[in-house]
Amino acid sequence: MAKKNIDWSGIGFGYQKTDKRFVSDFKNGKWDEGRLIEDDKVVISECAGVLQYAQTVFEGLKAYTTVDGHIVTFRPDLNAARLEESAKRLEIPPYPQDKFIEAVVKTVAANEDYVPPYGTGATLYVRPYIFGSSPVIGVKPADEYQFRVFTTPVGPYFKGGAKPITIRVSDYDRAAPHGTGHIKAGLNYAMSLYQIVDAHNQGFDENMYLDPATRTRVEETGGANFLFITKDNTVVTPKSSSILPSITRRSLMYVAEHYLGLKVEHRPVEFAELKDFAECGLCGTAAVISPVGKIYDHGNEICFPSGMDEMGPVTKKLYETLTGIQMGRIEAPEGWIKVIK
Ligand SMILES: *Cc1c(COP(=O)(O)O)cnc(C)c1O
């Protein structure tokens, strides 16, 4: 076994086929044992539930090499639990959580040569998902499903440092109250594509979604939770039942409180409060934190004091502590790091 000949620091955030993927089928009311296969193609009915009515849920996590040379993943138990929650909401049979972790471990181990070396900033992105594979024409759940895990090496999210981004307040909504905003389902992304393409065309990096009922509170972007720092260094993250519970956000809140001794608040955040915050960031697995410098709202701009040149000081400390924990430079809380090899 030898590492693949890849320019680790030069790869982008795209799909690149690796050697093995894990597949398990749900038939006659139960999941089979599952297996690693080489074929990257999925063959299903033209009338499969996923193709007609978008019956699919997914997860995203990373495997990477720590400073002492181990291959690890970060809190995969939380991905397993979240996939179960997502599946239940779309009438998909949940994949057993212990089997989920086993599948992730097996898939990463089988693609070990694609796990980027320590220090490159690159990681092996892991994508578990479940979809309805049997034919469905009347609206109902499929009878058969497939659970798959594939991996793809991805480059450092920020090439040449994390530059603050500009976000605009979207005229569209992401997730209705009592809808599906809190689950990781492809359908939440399909309906966000129009808005994200439009945002890019208008020169913005991302959309900020407000609560659809009152349009007075901050929810999240299409794929990341918000994190704000007050002028007296309290870490504030928006709370709402239609926000996707980011594992990165939950980990950062823990780090803020227990490693950095900061006050943390997980509560509804009014849009009107934003002008009083000192720093803003987006959190998710891909970037850990992307700093936000500016929010554009229909002709009005909110410019955070941290500016457009670099991450705010508290955001940066959070970023460095969490990535330090992930990379094995700082001791992790019990159970956060799953060693694969
Ligand atoms: C995946 C996702 C996030 C980030 O979650 P992590 O577990 O931190 O990767 C945030 N918002 C949405 C809508 C997501 O789909």
The ligand as a MOL file (V3000), in Angstrom:
LIG
                    3D

  0  0  0     0  0            999 V3000
M  V30 BEGIN CTAB
M  V30 COUNTS 15 15 0 0 0
M  V30 BEGIN ATOM
M  V30 1 C -24.4990 19.6760 7.0500 0
M  V30 2 C -25.1140 20.9950 7.3390 0
M  V30 3 C -24.5540 21.8830 8.2800 0
M  V30 4 C -23.2500 21.6270 8.9590 0
M  V30 5 O -23.2670 20.5070 9.7910 0
M  V30 6 P -21.9130 19.8250 10.2560 0
M  V30 7 O -22.3860 18.6330 11.0170 0
M  V30 8 O -21.1950 20.7820 11.1110 0
M  V30 9 O -21.1570 19.4880 9.0200 0
M  V30 10 C -25.2380 23.0620 8.5330 0
M  V30 11 N -26.3840 23.3770 7.8890 0
M  V30 12 C -26.9380 22.5570 6.9810 0
M  V30 13 C -28.1910 22.9620 6.3140 0
M  V30 14 C -26.3270 21.3370 6.6790 0
M  V30 15 O -26.8770 20.5380 5.7650 0
M  V30 END ATOM
M  V30 BEGIN BOND
M  V30 1 1 1 2
M  V30 2 1 2 3
M  V30 3 2 2 14
M  V30 4 1 3 4
M  V30 5 2 3 10
M  V30 6 1 4 5
M  V30 7 1 5 6
M  V30 8 2 6 7
M  V30 9 1 6 8
M  V30 10 1 6 9
M  V30 11 1 10 11
M  V30 12 2 11 12
M  V30 13 1 12 13
M  V30 14 1 12 14
M  V30 15 1 14 15
M  V30 END BOND
M  V30 END CTAB
M  END
